[in-house]
Amino acid sequence: MFQTEPNWEINAGMGILRALAGEAGLRQFRMFELALNVPIYRLDVVLPEKYSKDQVLRRFRLQSLTDALQFIREYHPVEVRLSQETAFFDGTQDEVRIIESVSTARTQSNEEVLVCDSTSGQFQVGTDGAELEGPVTDIRRVWPRQSFTTARLF
């Protein structure tokens, strides 16, 4: 079931949009739903702009922490803020965890995990994206690198 509020519906210009789409009953709303009940990683970056003094803050949403780290390695942003928006579960509080550093580590079963230090504490993410708990060894920092200075965007 799609639930919305009556004042979220967009009525301006809908006659033209209905005519172009060929659907008289077409409706448009000021909202969208992401049907993903998994953690989402928000990557706020300022990318180096070639031939310009202007730099623009950009926000990307990624489904995996490894994808976010790969983006940072490939595009060398000037400024970075990485955070995790926790998965949606009915009856639980949503949380946005600002990630300050990421390390690789090994569990007792020799599985590689990513250990995230956040402003709300430490958490571990497995290679499949699931959050894990338990002791880890062989911790090696992967982000931010020592030569890379992380600037706070906010």
C-alpha contacts under 8 A as a table, 3 or more apart, distances in Angstrom:
res1	aa1	res2	aa2	distance
4	T	8	W	6.89
5	E	8	W	5.47
5	E	9	E	7.55
6	P	9	E	5.91
7	N	10	I	7.98
8	W	29	F	5.49
8	W	30	R	5.34
8	W	31	M	7.47
9	E	27	R	7.34
9	E	28	Q	5.85
9	E	29	F	4.31
9	E	30	R	6.32
10	I	14	M	7.46
10	I	27	R	7.53
10	I	28	Q	5.45
10	I	29	F	5.44
10	I	30	R	6.73
11	N	14	M	5.49
11	N	28	Q	7.57
12	A	15	G	7.99
13	G	16	I	5.75
13	G	17	L	6.59
14	M	17	L	4.90
14	M	18	R	5.88
14	M	27	R	7.57
14	M	28	Q	7.89
15	G	18	R	5.21
15	G	19	A	6.21
16	I	19	A	5.10
16	I	20	L	6.13
17	L	20	L	5.12
17	L	21	A	6.06
18	R	21	A	5.16
18	R	22	G	5.76
18	R	23	E	5.23
18	R	24	A	5.44
18	R	25	G	7.35
18	R	26	L	5.83
19	A	22	G	4.97
19	A	23	E	6.69
19	A	24	A	7.08
23	E	26	L	5.52
29	F	32	F	7.92
36	L	87	A	7.80
36	L	88	F	7.92
37	N	87	A	5.10
37	N	88	F	5.11
37	N	89	F	7.17
38	V	63	Q	7.61
38	V	86	T	7.11
38	V	87	A	4.35
38	V	88	F	6.87
39	P	63	Q	6.82
39	P	64	S	7.79
39	P	84	Q	6.53
39	P	85	E	5.62
39	P	86	T	4.62
39	P	87	A	4.29
39	P	88	F	7.84
39	P	129	G	7.93
40	I	61	R	6.44
40	I	62	L	5.85
40	I	63	Q	5.09
40	I	64	S	7.00
40	I	84	Q	5.78
40	I	85	E	5.13
40	I	86	T	6.66
40	I	87	A	7.16
41	Y	61	R	5.58
41	Y	62	L	5.07
41	Y	63	Q	6.13
41	Y	64	S	6.52
41	Y	65	L	6.34
41	Y	68	A	7.10
41	Y	82	L	7.08
41	Y	83	S	5.70
41	Y	84	Q	4.49
41	Y	85	E	6.12
42	R	59	R	6.79
42	R	60	F	5.78
42	R	61	R	4.67
42	R	62	L	6.48
42	R	82	L	5.83
42	R	83	S	5.18
42	R	84	Q	6.09
42	R	85	E	7.21
43	L	59	R	5.62
43	L	60	F	5.08
43	L	61	R	6.25
43	L	62	L	7.66
43	L	68	A	6.80
43	L	80	V	7.10
43	L	81	R	5.91
43	L	82	L	4.74
43	L	83	S	6.60
44	D	57	L	6.82
44	D	58	R	5.66
44	D	59	R	4.41
44	D	60	F	6.42
44	D	80	V	5.77
44	D	81	R	5.03
44	D	82	L	6.39
44	D	153	L	7.94
45	V	57	L	5.68
45	V	58	R	5.37
45	V	59	R	6.43
45	V	77	P	6.00
45	V	78	V	7.27
45	V	79	E	5.44
45	V	80	V	4.62
45	V	81	R	6.46
46	V	55	Q	6.34
46	V	56	V	5.70
46	V	57	L	4.71
46	V	58	R	6.22
46	V	77	P	5.59
46	V	78	V	5.47
46	V	79	E	5.09
46	V	80	V	6.79
47	L	55	Q	6.85
47	L	56	V	7.07
47	L	57	L	7.52
47	L	58	R	7.88
47	L	75	Y	7.19
47	L	76	H	7.10
47	L	77	P	4.41
47	L	78	V	5.63
47	L	79	E	7.31
48	P	55	Q	6.75
48	P	76	H	7.63
48	P	77	P	6.13
48	P	78	V	5.95
49	E	52	S	5.72
49	E	53	K	7.29
49	E	54	D	7.02
49	E	55	Q	6.03
52	S	55	Q	7.59
62	L	65	L	7.41
62	L	67	D	6.72
62	L	68	A	6.41
63	Q	67	D	7.46
64	S	67	D	5.29
64	S	68	A	6.60
64	S	129	G	6.37
65	L	68	A	5.06
65	L	69	L	6.28
65	L	129	G	7.54
66	T	69	L	5.09
66	T	70	Q	6.06
67	D	70	Q	5.02
67	D	71	F	6.17
68	A	71	F	5.12
68	A	72	I	6.43
69	L	72	I	5.11
69	L	73	R	6.30
69	L	143	W	7.62
70	Q	73	R	5.06
70	Q	74	E	6.15
71	F	74	E	5.21
71	F	75	Y	6.00
72	I	75	Y	5.54
72	I	76	H	5.55
72	I	77	P	6.43
73	R	76	H	5.82
77	P	80	V	6.50
79	E	150	T	6.18
79	E	151	A	5.25
79	E	152	R	7.18
79	E	153	L	6.93
80	V	150	T	6.13
80	V	151	A	6.41
80	V	152	R	7.10
80	V	153	L	7.09
81	R	98	I	7.52
81	R	99	I	7.59
81	R	150	T	7.85
81	R	151	A	7.82
81	R	152	R	6.66
81	R	153	L	6.59
82	L	98	I	6.17
82	L	99	I	5.46
82	L	100	E	7.43
83	S	96	V	6.51
83	S	97	R	5.31
83	S	98	I	4.22
83	S	99	I	5.06
84	Q	96	V	5.53
84	Q	97	R	5.09
84	Q	98	I	6.55
84	Q	99	I	7.16
85	E	94	D	7.38
85	E	95	E	5.89
85	E	96	V	4.46
85	E	97	R	6.46
86	T	94	D	6.06
86	T	95	E	5.50
86	T	96	V	6.36
86	T	97	R	7.76
87	A	94	D	7.40
88	F	92	T	7.54
88	F	94	D	6.64
89	F	92	T	5.68
97	R	118	S	6.08
97	R	119	T	6.73
97	R	120	S	6.47
98	I	118	S	5.36
98	I	119	T	5.84
98	I	120	S	7.71
99	I	102	V	7.48
99	I	116	C	6.30
99	I	117	D	5.85
99	I	118	S	4.28
99	I	119	T	6.81
100	E	116	C	7.42
100	E	117	D	5.61
100	E	118	S	5.28
100	E	119	T	7.06
101	S	116	C	5.86
101	S	117	D	5.30
101	S	118	S	7.19
101	S	141	R	7.50
101	S	142	V	7.85
101	S	143	W	5.47
101	S	144	P	5.95
102	V	114	L	6.47
102	V	115	V	5.60
102	V	116	C	4.61
102	V	117	D	6.43
102	V	141	R	6.02
102	V	142	V	5.82
102	V	143	W	5.08
102	V	144	P	7.21
103	S	114	L	5.61
103	S	115	V	5.06
103	S	116	C	6.56
103	S	139	I	6.18
103	S	140	R	5.11
103	S	141	R	3.92
103	S	142	V	5.11
103	S	143	W	6.77
104	T	112	E	6.83
104	T	113	V	5.79
104	T	114	L	4.65
104	T	115	V	6.04
104	T	138	D	7.78
104	T	139	I	5.63
104	T	140	R	5.25
104	T	141	R	6.33
104	T	142	V	6.76
105	A	112	E	5.73
105	A	113	V	5.37
105	A	114	L	6.24
105	A	115	V	6.79
105	A	136	V	6.00
105	A	137	T	5.71
105	A	138	D	5.25
105	A	139	I	4.43
105	A	140	R	6.46
106	R	109	S	7.70
106	R	110	N	5.23
106	R	111	E	5.38
106	R	112	E	4.69
106	R	113	V	6.01
106	R	136	V	5.31
106	R	137	T	5.29
106	R	138	D	6.07
106	R	139	I	7.33
107	T	110	N	5.03
107	T	111	E	5.26
107	T	112	E	6.59
107	T	113	V	7.13
107	T	134	G	7.39
107	T	135	P	6.41
107	T	136	V	4.67
107	T	137	T	6.55
108	Q	111	E	7.42
108	Q	135	P	7.10
108	Q	136	V	6.65
108	Q	137	T	7.83
111	E	126	G	7.98
112	E	126	G	6.84
112	E	127	T	6.84
113	V	124	Q	6.45
113	V	125	V	5.66
113	V	126	G	4.59
113	V	127	T	6.16
114	L	124	Q	5.57
114	L	125	V	5.11
114	L	126	G	6.32
114	L	127	T	7.69
115	V	122	Q	7.06
115	V	123	F	5.94
115	V	124	Q	4.49
115	V	125	V	6.48
116	C	122	Q	5.59
116	C	123	F	5.36
116	C	124	Q	6.02
116	C	125	V	7.72
117	D	121	G	6.12
117	D	122	Q	4.56
117	D	123	F	6.76
118	S	121	G	5.14
118	S	122	Q	5.76
118	S	123	F	7.75
123	F	131	E	7.30
123	F	132	L	7.51
123	F	133	E	7.47
124	Q	131	E	5.62
124	Q	132	L	5.28
124	Q	133	E	6.44
125	V	128	D	7.91
125	V	129	G	5.67
125	V	130	A	5.64
125	V	131	E	4.52
125	V	132	L	5.80
126	G	129	G	5.15
126	G	130	A	5.35
126	G	131	E	6.15
126	G	132	L	6.37
127	T	130	A	7.46
136	V	139	I	7.39
141	R	144	P	7.52
141	R	145	R	7.25
142	V	145	R	6.05
144	P	148	F	5.99
144	P	149	T	7.15
144	P	150	T	6.84
145	R	148	F	5.12
145	R	149	T	7.75
146	Q	149	T	7.28
